[in-house]
Amino acid sequence: MASRKRRTTMVQKNNVSVNQLQDHELLQAYFQSKQLTATAQEQEISSFFAKFKTLEGFKHASRECLDEYVTANQAIRQSLLAAIELGQRVARAMPKIQGRVLGSQSFGNELVTSMRGLEQEQLWLFSLDTRHQIVATDVIHIGSLRTCPFHIRDIIRKALKYNAQSIILAHNHPSGQAEASANDMRLSKEMAKAADVFEIALLDSFIVGADDYTSLREDGAFTTFDELKTLEANMKLK
């Protein structure tokens, strides 16, 4: 009976949402799935952080450093790297929308279909060519955008990689509401200014809810910026 009770407790612990676990707890869950003893799990977790210090350190580790880490316990650590790579590929997985952008209304409706039901807030970047054809779609970030956990330069780098002439941003509100927040407005305006430095136009920034969307372009959020650009262009012609 006691053994059965322990198994029930373990099941309940495993049912905790993985996004609520801390870094070391995620590693523990992985090593636990490999049937390692509690002592071996702690040793592997300690070895990981001794080598890389943080997840950021792992992300930027050299190929030589990774090889050195794996060699010490190849059977377990090679599969850990494979699991991490799978997670990274899922995060980079391209949304379904691809084609040509003909208008904000049709594009906004497609976004509602694609983004409704997402459990977490996601920021998507669409890179377009001179004919407004989407040449690449990237998931830039998964999680709350309130603290701006990504850098605008990351978006610019992606756009330049695809030689984009223009870009579109879109993010969802898991609450289902499509109203733009002050932070949404600020981020979009900063993005428009940064992209313009590289002669890339931010065509629109969408906020997607459960059944509707908000287009900041339609709402006139970029009006002042557009007017300044027109004025600047006219002054160059004189």
C-alpha positions as CSV (number, residue, x, y, z in Angstrom):
1,M,0.0,0.0,0.0
2,A,2.8,2.4,0.9
3,S,4.5,1.7,-2.4
4,R,1.3,2.5,-4.3
5,K,1.0,5.8,-2.4
6,R,4.6,6.8,-3.4
7,R,3.8,6.1,-7.1
8,T,0.6,8.2,-6.8
9,T,2.6,11.1,-5.4
10,M,5.2,10.8,-8.2
11,V,2.4,10.9,-10.8
12,Q,1.0,14.1,-9.3
13,K,4.4,15.7,-9.3
14,N,4.9,14.8,-13.0
15,N,1.5,16.4,-13.9
16,V,2.9,19.9,-13.0
17,S,3.1,22.0,-16.1
18,V,6.7,21.9,-17.4
19,N,6.8,25.7,-17.9
20,Q,6.4,26.1,-14.1
21,L,9.6,24.1,-13.4
22,Q,12.9,25.8,-12.8
23,D,16.0,24.9,-14.9
24,H,17.4,22.3,-12.6
25,E,14.0,20.7,-12.1
26,L,13.7,20.3,-15.9
27,L,17.0,18.6,-16.0
28,Q,16.0,16.4,-13.1
29,A,12.8,15.4,-14.9
30,Y,14.9,14.4,-17.9
31,F,17.5,12.4,-16.0
32,Q,14.7,10.8,-14.0
33,S,13.1,9.6,-17.2
34,K,16.5,7.8,-17.9
35,Q,16.0,5.8,-14.8
36,L,19.0,7.3,-13.0
37,T,19.2,7.0,-9.3
38,A,18.7,10.2,-7.2
39,T,22.4,10.4,-6.6
40,A,23.2,10.0,-10.3
41,Q,20.6,12.7,-11.2
42,E,22.2,15.2,-8.8
43,Q,25.7,14.4,-10.3
44,E,24.5,15.0,-13.8
45,I,22.7,18.2,-12.9
46,S,25.8,19.5,-11.1
47,S,28.0,18.5,-14.0
48,F,25.8,20.4,-16.4
49,F,25.9,23.6,-14.5
50,A,29.6,23.2,-13.6
51,K,30.3,23.1,-17.3
52,F,27.9,25.7,-18.7
53,K,26.9,27.8,-15.6
54,T,23.5,28.7,-17.1
55,L,21.2,27.8,-19.9
56,E,22.5,30.9,-21.7
57,G,26.0,29.5,-21.3
58,F,24.9,26.2,-22.9
59,K,23.3,28.0,-25.7
60,H,26.5,29.8,-26.7
61,A,28.9,26.9,-25.9
62,S,31.4,26.0,-28.6
63,R,31.3,22.7,-30.5
64,E,34.4,21.6,-28.6
65,C,32.9,22.4,-25.3
66,L,29.8,20.3,-26.1
67,D,31.9,17.4,-27.3
68,E,33.9,17.5,-24.1
69,Y,30.7,17.5,-22.0
70,V,29.2,14.6,-23.9
71,T,32.3,12.4,-23.9
72,A,32.2,12.1,-20.1
73,N,28.9,10.2,-20.2
74,Q,28.0,9.7,-23.9
75,A,24.9,7.5,-23.5
76,I,23.0,9.9,-21.3
77,R,24.3,13.3,-22.4
78,Q,24.1,12.7,-26.1
79,S,20.4,12.0,-25.8
80,L,20.1,15.2,-23.6
81,L,21.5,17.3,-26.4
82,A,19.1,15.6,-28.8
83,A,16.2,16.5,-26.6
84,I,17.3,20.1,-26.3
85,E,17.8,20.4,-30.1
86,L,14.3,19.0,-30.6
87,G,12.9,21.7,-28.2
88,Q,14.8,24.4,-30.1
89,R,13.4,23.2,-33.4
90,V,9.9,23.2,-32.1
91,A,10.4,26.8,-30.9
92,R,11.7,27.7,-34.4
93,A,8.9,25.8,-36.2
94,M,7.4,28.0,-38.9
95,P,3.7,28.9,-38.7
96,K,1.5,27.8,-41.5
97,I,0.9,31.2,-43.1
98,Q,2.9,31.5,-46.3
99,G,2.0,33.2,-49.5
100,R,1.4,36.8,-50.6
101,V,0.0,39.6,-48.4
102,L,-2.8,41.4,-50.3
103,G,-4.4,43.3,-47.4
104,S,-4.5,43.7,-43.7
105,Q,-8.1,42.3,-43.4
106,S,-7.5,39.0,-45.2
107,F,-4.1,38.6,-43.5
108,G,-5.6,39.5,-40.1
109,N,-8.3,36.9,-40.5
110,E,-5.7,34.2,-41.4
111,L,-3.7,35.1,-38.3
112,V,-6.9,34.6,-36.1
113,T,-7.3,31.2,-37.6
114,S,-3.6,30.3,-37.1
115,M,-3.0,31.8,-33.6
116,R,-6.3,31.3,-31.8
117,G,-6.0,28.7,-29.1
118,L,-2.3,29.2,-28.5
119,E,-1.8,28.7,-24.7
120,Q,1.2,31.1,-24.5
121,E,1.8,34.5,-26.1
122,Q,3.9,34.2,-29.2
123,L,5.6,36.8,-31.4
124,W,5.7,35.9,-35.1
125,L,7.8,37.7,-37.8
126,F,6.9,37.6,-41.5
127,S,9.6,38.7,-43.9
128,L,8.4,39.9,-47.3
129,D,10.0,40.6,-50.7
130,T,9.3,43.6,-53.0
131,R,6.1,41.9,-54.2
132,H,4.8,41.5,-50.7
133,Q,5.3,37.7,-50.9
134,I,6.2,36.1,-47.6
135,V,9.7,34.6,-48.0
136,A,10.1,33.5,-44.4
137,T,8.1,33.1,-41.2
138,D,9.7,32.9,-37.8
139,V,8.6,32.4,-34.2
140,I,10.7,35.1,-32.5
141,H,9.5,34.5,-28.9
142,I,7.2,32.3,-26.8
143,G,6.0,33.8,-23.5
144,S,4.9,37.1,-22.1
145,L,6.0,40.2,-24.2
146,R,5.4,42.6,-21.3
147,T,9.0,42.6,-20.2
148,C,10.4,42.6,-23.8
149,P,12.5,39.5,-23.3
150,F,13.8,39.7,-26.9
151,H,15.9,42.3,-28.7
152,I,14.8,44.3,-31.7
153,R,18.1,43.5,-33.2
154,D,17.1,39.8,-33.3
155,I,14.2,40.7,-35.5
156,I,16.3,42.9,-37.8
157,R,18.9,40.1,-38.1
158,K,16.2,37.7,-39.2
159,A,14.9,40.2,-41.8
160,L,18.4,40.9,-43.2
161,K,19.1,37.2,-43.4
162,Y,16.2,36.8,-45.9
163,N,16.9,40.2,-47.6
164,A,13.4,41.3,-46.6
165,Q,12.1,44.5,-48.1
166,S,9.4,44.7,-45.5
167,I,8.2,42.9,-42.4
168,I,5.0,42.2,-40.5
169,L,4.8,41.5,-36.8
170,A,2.0,39.5,-35.1
171,H,1.4,38.4,-31.6
172,N,-1.5,36.8,-29.8
173,H,-3.2,37.6,-26.5
174,P,-4.1,34.2,-24.8
175,S,-6.8,36.1,-22.9
176,G,-8.7,36.3,-26.2
177,Q,-8.8,40.1,-26.3
178,A,-7.3,41.8,-29.3
179,E,-7.0,45.3,-27.9
180,A,-3.6,46.8,-28.2
181,S,-1.8,47.7,-25.0
182,A,0.5,50.7,-24.5
183,N,3.4,48.3,-24.6
184,D,2.2,46.9,-27.9
185,M,2.1,50.4,-29.3
186,R,5.6,51.2,-28.0
187,L,7.2,48.1,-29.2
188,S,5.7,48.5,-32.7
189,K,6.8,52.1,-33.1
190,E,10.4,51.2,-31.9
191,M,10.4,48.4,-34.3
192,A,9.3,50.6,-37.2
193,K,12.1,53.1,-36.4
194,A,14.8,50.4,-36.1
195,A,13.8,48.7,-39.3
196,D,13.8,52.0,-41.2
197,V,17.5,52.4,-40.5
198,F,18.1,49.3,-42.6
199,E,15.5,50.4,-45.2
200,I,13.1,47.8,-44.2
201,A,9.4,48.8,-43.8
202,L,7.3,47.6,-41.0
203,L,4.0,47.1,-42.9
204,D,1.9,46.3,-39.9
205,S,1.8,44.9,-36.4
206,F,-1.1,42.7,-35.5
207,I,-2.6,41.8,-32.1
208,V,-4.6,38.6,-32.4
209,G,-7.4,37.5,-30.1
210,A,-9.8,34.6,-30.0
211,D,-12.1,35.8,-32.7
212,D,-10.7,39.2,-33.9
213,Y,-7.5,41.1,-34.5
214,T,-6.2,44.6,-34.2
215,S,-4.1,46.1,-37.0
216,L,-2.0,49.0,-35.7
217,R,-1.6,50.2,-39.3
218,E,-5.4,50.3,-39.7
219,D,-5.7,52.1,-36.3
220,G,-3.3,54.8,-37.4
221,A,-0.5,53.9,-35.0
222,F,2.2,54.6,-37.6
223,T,0.6,57.8,-39.0
224,T,3.1,60.2,-37.4
225,F,6.0,58.1,-38.4
226,D,4.8,57.8,-42.0
227,E,4.3,61.6,-42.2
228,L,7.8,62.2,-41.0
229,K,9.2,59.7,-43.6
230,T,7.2,61.5,-46.4
231,L,8.5,64.9,-45.3
232,E,12.0,63.6,-45.1
233,A,11.7,62.1,-48.6
234,N,10.4,65.4,-50.0
235,M,13.2,67.3,-48.5
236,K,15.8,65.1,-50.1
237,L,14.2,65.7,-53.5
238,K,14.6,69.5,-53.2
